[in-house]
C-alpha cells in the first residue's frame, strides 16, 4: 500500500514578520523537524513538499531520500494542497496532509491517523477543547457561551484515501470555497471524518512565543 505525505510549507509567515518555517527550534529549522518526522515514519512511502524556491534549496540540502517532489504553492492554502495532490506518485492510495508549522509531530501519531484513514477513508488528529469557550462580536464583547462537549481542535496530519480527497478538492475548487483544512473539504463533500485524539503536544507555530514553547517541549 502506497502512502504519500503532502507537507504544506508555502506560507509567507505574515503574522510573525519573518519566515517561521526556517526559524531555529532545538538546533534545527521548524520545517526540518516536520520533514524528518514524516521521513522517519515507516507508514510514509514518499513526501511531496509544497514550498517556494528558497525553501526548495533548503529542502534539497537535507538529503531526505523519500522526498519525491517539491512543488510551488498557490494563492491560498487549499490551492497549495491541490498542487500537492497533483504531484503525488501514481501508485499512491492514501495521503497524509501535514502543516510544516507543526514540528513536534511524532511517527506514532502519523501512523495512528493513517490507520484510521484506512478503516474509515478519512481521519484527522485532534485534541479536545477543555477551556470555557465564548463567542464575541466584532467589537470584542462576549455574546454567547458555547457548549464545549464534543468540541475538538483540528490538528495535522489529516489523512485520507487519495481518490476521496481529490474528489472533495475538485468540488471545493469548483464551488470557489475558502477552506483552511482538509476536514472542511470533506465536510463540504459530505464525507465523515474520524477524529483521532492526540494525547501528545502538537502545537502549530504561529507567533514568536510558540517557538519558545515548542522548544521547551522538544527538549
C-alpha positions in Angstrom: 0.0 0.0 0.0 1.5 3.3 -1.1 1.1 6.3 1.2 2.4 9.8 0.5 2.6 12.8 2.8 1.9 16.3 1.5 3.7 18.9 3.5 2.3 22.4 3.2 5.2 24.8 3.5 4.3 27.6 1.2 3.0 30.2 3.6 4.6 33.7 3.9 4.5 33.9 7.8 3.0 37.4 7.5 1.7 37.3 11.1 5.1 36.7 12.5 7.1 39.1 10.4 9.8 36.6 9.5 10.0 33.1 8.0 8.6 30.9 10.8 9.4 27.7 9.0 13.1 28.5 8.8 13.2 29.7 12.4 15.6 27.7 14.7 14.0 25.2 17.1 16.3 23.0 19.2 19.1 23.4 16.7 17.1 22.8 13.5 14.7 24.7 11.4 11.0 24.2 12.1 10.5 22.8 8.6 13.3 20.3 9.1 11.7 18.9 12.2 8.4 18.3 10.3 10.1 16.7 7.3 12.3 14.4 9.4 9.3 13.2 11.4 7.5 12.2 8.3 10.6 10.8 6.7 11.2 8.5 9.7 7.6 7.2 9.8 7.6 3.7 8.4 4.0 4.2 7.1 5.0 7.0 4.8 6.5 5.9 1.5 7.1 9.3 -0.1 6.8 13.0 0.7 5.6 15.8 -1.6 6.5 19.3 -0.3 4.7 22.4 -1.3 7.2 25.2 -1.0 8.7 28.3 -2.7 12.1 28.4 -4.4 14.1 29.5 -1.4 12.8 26.7 0.7 13.3 24.3 -2.2 17.1 24.8 -1.9 17.0 24.2 1.8 14.9 21.0 1.5 17.1 19.6 -1.2 20.1 20.2 1.0 18.6 18.0 3.7 19.2 14.9 1.5 15.9 13.2 2.5 15.7 10.3 0.0 11.9 9.9 0.3 11.1 13.4 -0.8 9.7 12.6 -4.2 8.6 16.2 -5.4 8.8 19.8 -4.4 6.1 21.9 -6.0 5.1 25.6 -5.9 2.3 26.7 -3.6 -0.9 28.6 -4.6 -2.6 31.8 -3.6 -4.3 30.2 -0.6 -3.6 27.1 1.5 -6.2 24.9 -0.3 -4.6 25.9 -3.7 -1.3 24.7 -2.3 -2.7 21.4 -1.2 -4.4 21.0 -4.6 -0.9 21.4 -6.2 0.4 18.8 -3.9 -2.3 16.3 -4.8 -1.5 16.7 -8.4 2.1 15.8 -7.7 1.7 12.6 -5.7 3.1 9.4 -7.3 0.6 7.5 -9.5 0.5 4.4 -7.3 -0.5 6.4 -4.2 -3.6 5.2 -2.3 -3.6 7.3 0.8 -2.3 10.8 1.6 -1.4 12.5 4.9 -1.6 16.2 4.7 0.6 18.0 7.3 1.3 21.6 8.1 5.0 22.2 8.2 4.4 24.6 11.1 3.6 21.6 13.4 7.2 20.5 14.0 6.6 18.3 17.1 4.6 15.6 15.2 5.7 12.1 16.0 5.8 9.0 13.9 3.3 7.1 16.1 0.8 9.9 15.7 1.1 9.8 12.0 0.7 6.1 11.9 -2.4 6.2 14.1 -4.1 8.7 11.9 -3.3 6.7 8.8 -4.6 3.5 10.3 -7.9 5.3 11.0 -8.0 6.6 7.4 -7.5 3.1 6.1 -10.5 2.0 8.1 -12.8 5.0 7.6 -11.5 6.7 4.5 -10.8 10.0 6.3 -9.3 10.8 9.7 -7.7 13.7 11.5 -5.6 14.2 14.6 -7.3 16.5 17.0 -7.5 17.4 20.7 -10.4 18.0 22.9 -11.3 21.6 23.8 -11.2 21.8 27.6 -11.3 25.6 28.1 -14.5 27.6 28.5 -15.5 28.8 25.0 -17.2 32.1 24.2 -18.2 33.8 21.0 -17.6 37.5 20.8 -18.9 40.2 18.4 -16.8 42.3 16.1 -16.2 44.8 18.9 -14.7 42.1 21.2 -17.6 41.7 23.6 -18.9 38.3 24.6 -22.2 37.4 23.0 -22.7 33.8 24.0 -21.3 30.7 25.6 -20.6 27.5 23.6 -21.0 24.0 24.9 -17.5 22.5 24.9 -18.8 19.0 25.0 -17.8 17.2 21.7 -15.8 20.2 20.6 -12.4 19.4 19.0 -9.5 21.5 17.8 -8.2 20.1 14.5 -4.5 19.3 14.0 -2.4 17.7 11.3 -1.7 15.3 9.8 -5.1 14.8 8.3 -5.2 11.5 6.3 -7.4 10.3 3.5 -8.0 7.9 0.8 -6.5 9.7 -2.2 -9.5 9.4 -4.5 -11.8 10.8 -1.8 -9.6 13.8 -1.1 -9.2 14.6 -4.8 -12.9 14.4 -5.4 -13.5 16.7 -2.4 -11.0 19.2 -3.6 -12.4 19.3 -7.1 -15.8 20.3 -5.6 -14.2 22.9 -3.3 -12.3 24.4 -6.2 -15.4 24.3 -8.5 -17.5 26.0 -5.8 -14.9 28.6 -5.1 -14.7 27.9 -1.4 -12.1 29.2 1.0 -11.1 26.4 3.4 -8.3 26.2 6.0 -8.0 22.4 6.3 -8.9 19.1 4.6 -11.6 18.2 7.1 -13.5 21.2 5.8 -13.2 19.9 2.3 -14.6 16.6 3.4 -17.5 18.3 5.2 -18.4 20.2 2.1 -18.2 17.0 0.1 -20.4 15.2 2.5 -17.9 12.6 3.8 -17.5 11.9 7.5 -14.1 12.3 9.1 -12.9 10.1 12.0 -11.3 12.2 14.8 -8.2 10.6 16.4 -7.5 12.0 19.8 -3.9 13.2 20.1 -2.5 12.9 23.7 0.8 14.4 22.7 1.7 18.1 22.3 1.5 19.0 18.6 1.3 22.8 18.6 1.2 25.0 15.5 3.9 27.7 15.2 2.0 30.9 14.6 3.7 33.5 16.8 7.2 34.1 18.2 6.1 32.8 21.6 5.1 29.5 20.0 8.7 28.7 19.1 9.9 29.1 22.7 7.0 26.9 23.9 7.7 24.2 21.3 11.4 24.3 22.1 10.7 23.6 25.7 8.5 20.6 24.7 11.2 19.3 22.3 14.0 19.5 24.8 
